[in-house]
Amino acid sequence: REHGYTLLTLARARLEDAELPTSEQGWLDRDRLLRMLGLDTNALNVAIYRARGQLAAAGVEGAASVVEVRRGQRRLGLDPARIEVVPL
């Protein structure tokens, strides 16, 4: 799923910035993120929408803020070092 890869890419960027203050970790310029993912702006917005929806449906608290947005930038809104993957 495209939205899963989008979240993974944002999580990797946030982990790479672990030495920075929390407020500055993981921010990627939207254009760079689009190139990294091979998407256009609309497809990125759809991927973020679907990720939020899937997490909300699964009962994840704070699903609406899973991707944070600031002028021209995006980042994972969760601390990736605290994410656990539970086998189905």
C-alpha positions in Angstrom: 0.0 0.0 0.0 1.3 3.4 -1.0 0.3 5.1 2.2 2.3 2.6 4.2 5.4 3.4 2.3 4.8 7.1 2.7 4.7 6.6 6.5 7.8 4.4 6.4 9.7 7.1 4.5 8.6 9.8 6.9 9.6 7.5 9.9 13.0 6.9 8.4 13.6 10.7 8.0 12.6 11.3 11.6 14.9 8.6 12.9 17.8 10.0 10.8 17.3 13.4 12.6 17.3 11.8 16.1 20.2 14.1 17.2 18.1 17.2 16.5 15.6 18.8 19.0 12.2 17.0 18.8 10.6 20.0 17.2 13.0 19.8 14.2 13.2 16.1 13.7 12.0 14.5 10.4 10.8 17.5 8.4 11.1 16.9 4.7 10.4 19.5 2.0 7.3 18.5 0.2 9.0 18.5 -3.2 11.8 16.3 -2.0 9.3 13.9 -0.5 7.4 13.8 -3.7 10.6 12.9 -5.6 11.5 10.3 -3.0 8.1 8.6 -3.3 7.6 9.2 -7.1 4.3 10.8 -6.4 2.5 14.0 -7.4 1.0 16.4 -4.8 -2.5 14.9 -5.2 -1.3 11.3 -4.7 0.7 12.4 -1.6 -2.4 14.0 -0.1 -4.5 10.8 -0.9 -1.8 8.6 0.7 -1.8 10.8 3.9 -5.6 10.7 4.0 -5.7 6.9 3.6 -3.0 6.4 6.3 -5.0 8.5 8.7 -8.2 6.7 7.9 -6.7 3.2 8.2 -5.1 4.0 11.5 -8.3 5.7 12.8 -10.3 2.6 11.8 -7.8 0.4 13.7 -8.4 2.5 16.8 -5.0 4.2 16.9 -5.2 7.2 19.2 -4.0 10.4 17.5 -4.4 9.0 13.9 -5.4 12.4 12.6 -2.0 13.8 13.5 0.1 10.9 12.1 1.5 13.3 9.5 2.3 16.8 10.5 2.3 19.7 8.1 4.0 23.0 8.1 4.6 25.4 5.2 5.9 23.3 2.4 7.0 20.4 4.7 5.8 17.1 6.1 6.9 14.8 8.9 5.7 11.8 10.8 3.8 13.1 13.8 4.6 10.1 16.0 7.9 9.3 17.6 9.1 6.4 15.4 11.3 5.0 18.2 8.1 4.2 20.1 6.2 2.5 17.3 5.7 -1.2 17.8 4.6 -3.5 15.0 2.3 -6.3 16.2 2.0 -9.4 14.0 -1.5 -10.1 12.8 
